[in-house]
C-alpha cells in the first residue's frame, strides 16, 4: 500500500465516529479519485456556465410570464415556457418566485451531475438544493495527506469556508450573522452531514447551527433560535428541502412573512423554476435556440450545448394532422404522440425518463428509467406513467450518455485492495459570491461497470477528487 493511501480501518473508524447519512453505506477506497489539470479546468468553466444558465433562465421565465419578446431584433414570444414551469405549483409560491425583490437571485450552492463519457462530460442535472455538501467536506479532511492536492485547495477547508462565505455574504448583519440550516423531515437522511458542517463552522468561530423546525420561534416579524440559552434573531436560513415539501414545513408561513418584512434571507431562493429538470429541455428547444445564444456568453453557450444531452418535455398535447412532436425519431421517422415511443427498438430506447421536479419522486434516481435497460413492456408502462401525471408533474426525456469504463482502487476486504473497472459520476460543488462561482470540491461516485444509472448505491464508492499532473 502506498504511503499516501488510507487504511480500511482509518476510513471505517472515521465514518463510525461521525455518521454522515442515516442508514447509508458505500464501498471504501484507499485514495481520492484522480483528475487531470485539464479536467479540473473544464469543470471550473462548467460552474461559471451553470451560474449563467440560472441567470438567463430567470430572464426566460419572467419574459414568458409577462408575454414579452425574447429576442432583440426578431419577434418571439413563449408564454408556454411559464406554463410548463408553473404547472402544478401553488399560486402563493408562484407569486413569491416572481417577486421583484428576488430579481437576480440564484442558488448560492450549485451542483451539477457530470458523467464521464468517451466524448467528455455529460451534464444530466443541475441541483440547487444538493446533498453531499457536508460529506464532501468531511471526505476532503479525511483523505487529505501531504503530497495530495485535493480539488478546491491544499488544506481541505474550501468546502467548509466556501459554504459559509457564500451564505454570510448575503446577510445584512455582517458581524457574525446567525445562520440557520433547516432540514425538513423529508430530507432527514442528510441532517447528520449538515449538523457536522455546522459544528465545523462553530469550531471556527462562526454562528452556524443546524436546527429542526421545532426549534425555531417566531418573535414579532422575526424568526429566532436559542443560542447558548438565549433567543437570537436568525439572519440567514439555508433551506434544505425541495419546494414540493414546503407545505410540510410548519414554519413556512412565518418564514415567508419574515422574508417579506426584510428580516431574513432565504437561500436557495424559493423559486420553483430553478428546481425543474425540464429547464435542460428548454435549453435544447429549437424555438429557443436564438434566445439562449443571444443571452449567454459565447463560451458558456458552446460549452452547455456540448455537455447537456438532448432533452425533451413529455407533454401529451393534441396536434393538428400536419404537425409532429419535438421528440426523438422512432424507426427513422418523427412521432405525433408520445405513446409511439413504446414502438422504439432497444437501440432507440437509449433514453432516460425522469420526473422534472416538485414531487418526492423527483429526488435522486427514484423516478429514473433507462429504456434500453428494461423490457419493452416496462418501457411502455413507464411512458404511460409519465403521461398520466403530466397535468401536475411533467416528465423529461433525455438522451442517455453511457459513462466510460475507468479504473480505481477499492477495498475488497479490510486487508485487500483491488483495482476494479467502474463508471464515474462527478458532483462538483460551486459556491456563489460576488456574482462568481468558486469550486469547493468534487464528490466522485464510482460504481461497478455493470451499473447503468449511477447514484449513491451501497456497492459504489464515494470519495473526494485530487488533481494529478
N, C-alpha and C positions, 0 to 999 in steps of 0.2 A: 504494500500500500504506500502511495506517495506521502511525503511529509505533510503536504497541504490538505490531504483528504481527511474528512471527518469520519470517526469510527461510528459504527452502528449504535454502540452503547451511548456515545455522546449525544447523538441526534435523538434517540429514543428517550433518554433521561430528560433532555431539554423539553421535549414535547409533553412528557408526562408531568413535569413540573408546571408547565404552562399550556394547558389545553386551549386550542385556538378556535375549534369548531365543536359544536355539540354532535357527538356520535359520528364523527368523520375520521377516516383513516386513509392513508395512502402509502405507496411504496417509498422507501428511503434510498437516497443516493449519496455517495461519499463526497461529491463535489458539485459546484454550480454548473449550469449549462453554459457552454462556451458560445459566444457570438463574436463575429469579426467586427473590426472597426467600421467597415462599410455598412454592415447590417445595423449596427447601433446608430450610425449617422442617418440611415434611411428611416429608422424608427423615430428618431428625433424629428425628422421632417414630417412624419405622419402625425405627430402630436400637433404641430402648428397647423396642418391641414384640417385636422378634426375640429380645432377651435374655430377656424374659418368657416368650416361647414356649419357649425352651430349658429354662427352669426348670420350666414346667408339663409339658413333655414328659417330663422326668425323673420327676415325680410320677406321671404316667400310666403310664409304663413300670414303675416299681417297684411300684406298687399292682397292676398287672396280673400281674407276676411272683409276688407274694405272694397273689394272688386276693383282694385286699381290695376293700371297697366304694369306689366312685369318687365318690359323691355324699353330701352331708351328711344330707339328710332323706329320701332315696329309695334303694331298693335297685338298684344297678347294678354288676355285675362284668364284666370284659372280659379274661379270660386270653388271648384270641385276639390282643390287641394285642402282648403279648410274643412270642407265637408268630410273628407276622409279622416283628417286628424282629429276632428271634434266628435266623430261618431262614437256613441256610447258613453260619452263623458257627461258628468253632471254640469248643469248650467253655471253654478257658482264657481266651479273650478275653471270653466272656460272663460268666464268674465275676469277671474283673477289673473289667469295667464295672459290676457290681453291688456292688463293694466299698464298705463303709461309709465308708472314707477318702475316697472320691470323691463322697460326697453333696454336692450343691450345686455341683459343678464343671461349668463350661461352657467352651466355647472362649473364648479371650481376644481373638481376632480373628474378627470376624463379617462376612461379606459376602453380602448378598442380591443377586440379579439382578433388576433392575426394568426392565420395558418401559414406554416412554412411549406411552400409548394415548389415544384420543379420550375415554376415560372415566377418565383418571387413570393412576396407576401400577398395573402388574400384577406381583406378586411370583411369579416362576416357580420359584425355588430359593433355599435358604439354604445357603451354603457355609461349613463350619467349618475347611477347610484350603484357603484361597483363594490362587490365584496372583495375581500383579499387585501385590503389596504394594510391592516394590522399584520396579517400573515406574511405578506411580502417584506414588511419592515422587520418582523421577527426573524425570518429566514436569512435576511441580509446580515443581521447581527450574529446569528448562529454560524453562518458559513464564512464570515469574514476572517481572513488569516493574512499574515504578512506575505506579500507576493501575489495575492489575488486582487485583481482590480474589478470590483463589482460595478455593474451598471448603476449609474447615479453619482456616486462619489467614492472616495477612498476609505472613509471611516464608517460606512454603513449607517449614516444618520440622515441621508437625503429623503427617505420616505417619511420619517417622523417629523423632521423640521419642515419639509415641503408642505405636508398636510397642514401643519399649524400656521405657517406663514400665509398660505392661501386663505384660510378662514379668518385669521386675525386681521388681514389687510382690509376686510370688508366691514369690520366693526367700527362704529363711531367712537367708541371708547378705545383709544389707542394705548392706554396704560393698563396692561394686563387684563384684557377683556375676559369675561366669563363665557366660555364656550361649552355648550351642552350638546353631546352626541345623544340623540334619541333613537333608539332601536325599537321598532314595532314588534309585537308578539309574532307576527307572520315571519319576520326576519330574525327571530331569536337565535337561529343557528350561528349567526355572525356576531352575536353580542359578546362572547368571550374575546374575540380579536379586537373589537372596538374598546372593550374595557382595558385590555392590555395596552393599547395605543394611548388611551387617556392616562393611564398610570405612568407610562414612559414620559409623557409630557409634563405630568405633575412633578416627576423627579427632576425635570429640567427647569422647574420654577414656573411652569405655565398653568393657567387656571382652566383646565380642560377636564370634563367629567362625563362619564357615560351614565345616563340616567334612564330609568324606566319611567313611562309617562305618569305613573302613580306618584313619583317623587317630585313632580313639577306642580307649583302652586300659582294660580292666577292671583295677582295682587294689584287691584285697580286696573289700569290698562297695560300692566306689565306681566311677565312670567318670571317667577322666582324659583330658586332651588336652594336647598340647605347646603351650605358650605361651612364646615367646621362648626356646625350647630346654629348658624345664623342664616336667615333667608336673604339671598342676594339676587339682584336683577340679572337675568340672562341677556347677554349681548348678541350672541350668535347661536342659532340652532343648526346643527348638521343633522338633517333628517335622513335616517337610514330606513326608508321604506319607499316602495314604489307607490305611485299616486292611486293605483287601484285600491290600495289599502287605507287610503285617507279616512274613509268612513268608519274604519275600525280603530282609529286613534282617538280616544276620548277627548284629548286636548285640542283637536283640530280647530274647533270654533275659536277657542281662546288664542291659539297660535295665529290665526288669520286676523283676529281683532288687534292683537299686539303689533302685528306687522302693519296693518292699516293705520295704526297710530304712530308708526315710525319708531316703535320701542325696541324692535329687534330685527336682525337679518336672518332670513331663512335660506339655507343653501343645501342641496341644489335648489334653485328656484322651482316653485310648484307650477311648472309649465308643461302641460301634458304633451305638447307637440315635440318636446325634446326627449321623450321617452318611448317613441314609437319606432319600431324597426322599419316600418314602411317608408320612413324618410330615405332609406337607401334606394328604394324603388323609385321614389320621386327624383332622386339624383339621376337615375338612368332613364327616366321617362322621356320619350322622343319629343314631346311637346315642350319640355322644359330645358332642353339642352342649351339653347341660346341664353336662357336666364342664368343658369349656373356658369356658363362660360363668361358672361358679362360681369358677374358679381364676385366670382372667386379670382384670386390671383392666377396667373398662367401656370405657375409651378404647382399650386395646390390642385387646380382643375386637372392637370395632366396626371399628377400622382394619384388622385382619387379615382379617375377614370381607369387607371391601370389596376388598382388593388381592390376596388369594390366589385364583387361579382354581379353579373346581370341579375336584376331582381324585378319582380312584377307583383302588382297588387291583385289579389284574388277577389274580385268584386263581381258577383253573378248578375250582371245587368242584361237587359234585353236589347239586342242590336237590330238595326234595320238589315234587310237582306243583302245589301252590298257592303257591309262592314265586317271587320274581323277584330279579334281581341289583341291588345298589346300583351303578347304571351309567347312562349316558345312554340316553334313549329312541331307538329306531330306528323310523322310519315312524310316529311318534307313539305307540308302544307300548313298555312295559318289555320287557327281554330276560331270558331264562332261562339263556343260556350265552354266553360271550364270543365265540364264533365268529360269532354273529349280527351283530357289529359289521361283519363283511365285507359285509353287505347294505346298509350305510349309503349314502345318496346322497352326492354330492360335498359338498353343503352340510352334511350331517350329519357328514361326515368332518372337520369343522373341529376336529380333536382331535390332540393330541400323544401319542405313545407314547414312553416313555423308561425305561431301566433305573433302578431305585431306588438301587442302591449296591452296595458290596462286590464290585466287579469292575472290571477295567481299562476296559471299555466304558462304564462309568458316568461317566467323566471327560468334561468339556466337552460337546460335542454329538455324540460318537461314536455313541450309541445312539438319538439323537432322530429320530423320523419324524413329519412333519406329513401327516395323512391326506389333506387337500384338495390337497396339492402332489404327490401320487404317483398312479399308476394304480390302478384297483380291484384288479388282480392283485397289485401290490406292497403295497397296503394289507392284503390278505388274508395275504400272506406275512409281513408284519410282525406281524400278530396271532398267527399260528401260531408264529412265533419267540418272541414274548413268552410265550406259554402253555407252550411246550415246556421252558422253563427255570425255570418257577415253583417247582419243588421246591427250587431252590438260590438263584435270583435273581429277585426279584419285579419286575415292570414296573408303571409308573404310567401311568394315562391321565389327561390333563389338557385342559380347555378351552383352545383357542388364542385368545389375545387379540392381535389384529394391531396392531403398533406403528403409530402415525400417521406421516404424512409431515411431515418437518421440513426446514429448510434450514440449510446450514452451508458455510463456505468451505473448499475443498480445493485443494491444488496440482495442477493439471492437468499442468504441466511445471515445471521449475525456475524459469521466468520468468513463469508464467501461473497466476493464481488464478481459480477459477470457483466460483460458488455452486451447489451441487447439492442435489437432493432426496434425502433418505435416511430411514432409520429408526434409532431410538436405543435402546440398552440402557445403563442406568446401573448401575455396580457401586460402591456406597458401602462404605467400609471403616470399621468401628467397632472401637475398642479398649476393652476392658472393664477398669475399675479401680474399686475400692471399690464394686462392685456396680452400676456405672453405665456406660453407653456414651458414648464421645466420638468423633464422626466426625472422621477424619483427612483424608479427601479422597474424591473420587469419580472413578473411571475411566469415561470415556464411550467407548462403541464405536458409531461412526456408520457404518452400512453403506448401500450403494446401495439405492434404493427397491424394486428387483426382488428383493431377498433377503428371504425369509420368516423364516428362522431366523437370528438374529443371534449371531455368535461372533467370535473374533479372526481373521477371514479377511483375506487379503492385499489384497483390494480394498475393505476398510473402513479407517476411520481410528480410532486410539486416542489419546485426548487427555485432559488434566485438565479440570475444570469451574471456571468462575468465576461469581461472584454479580453479577447486574445489578439495577438498580432500587433 
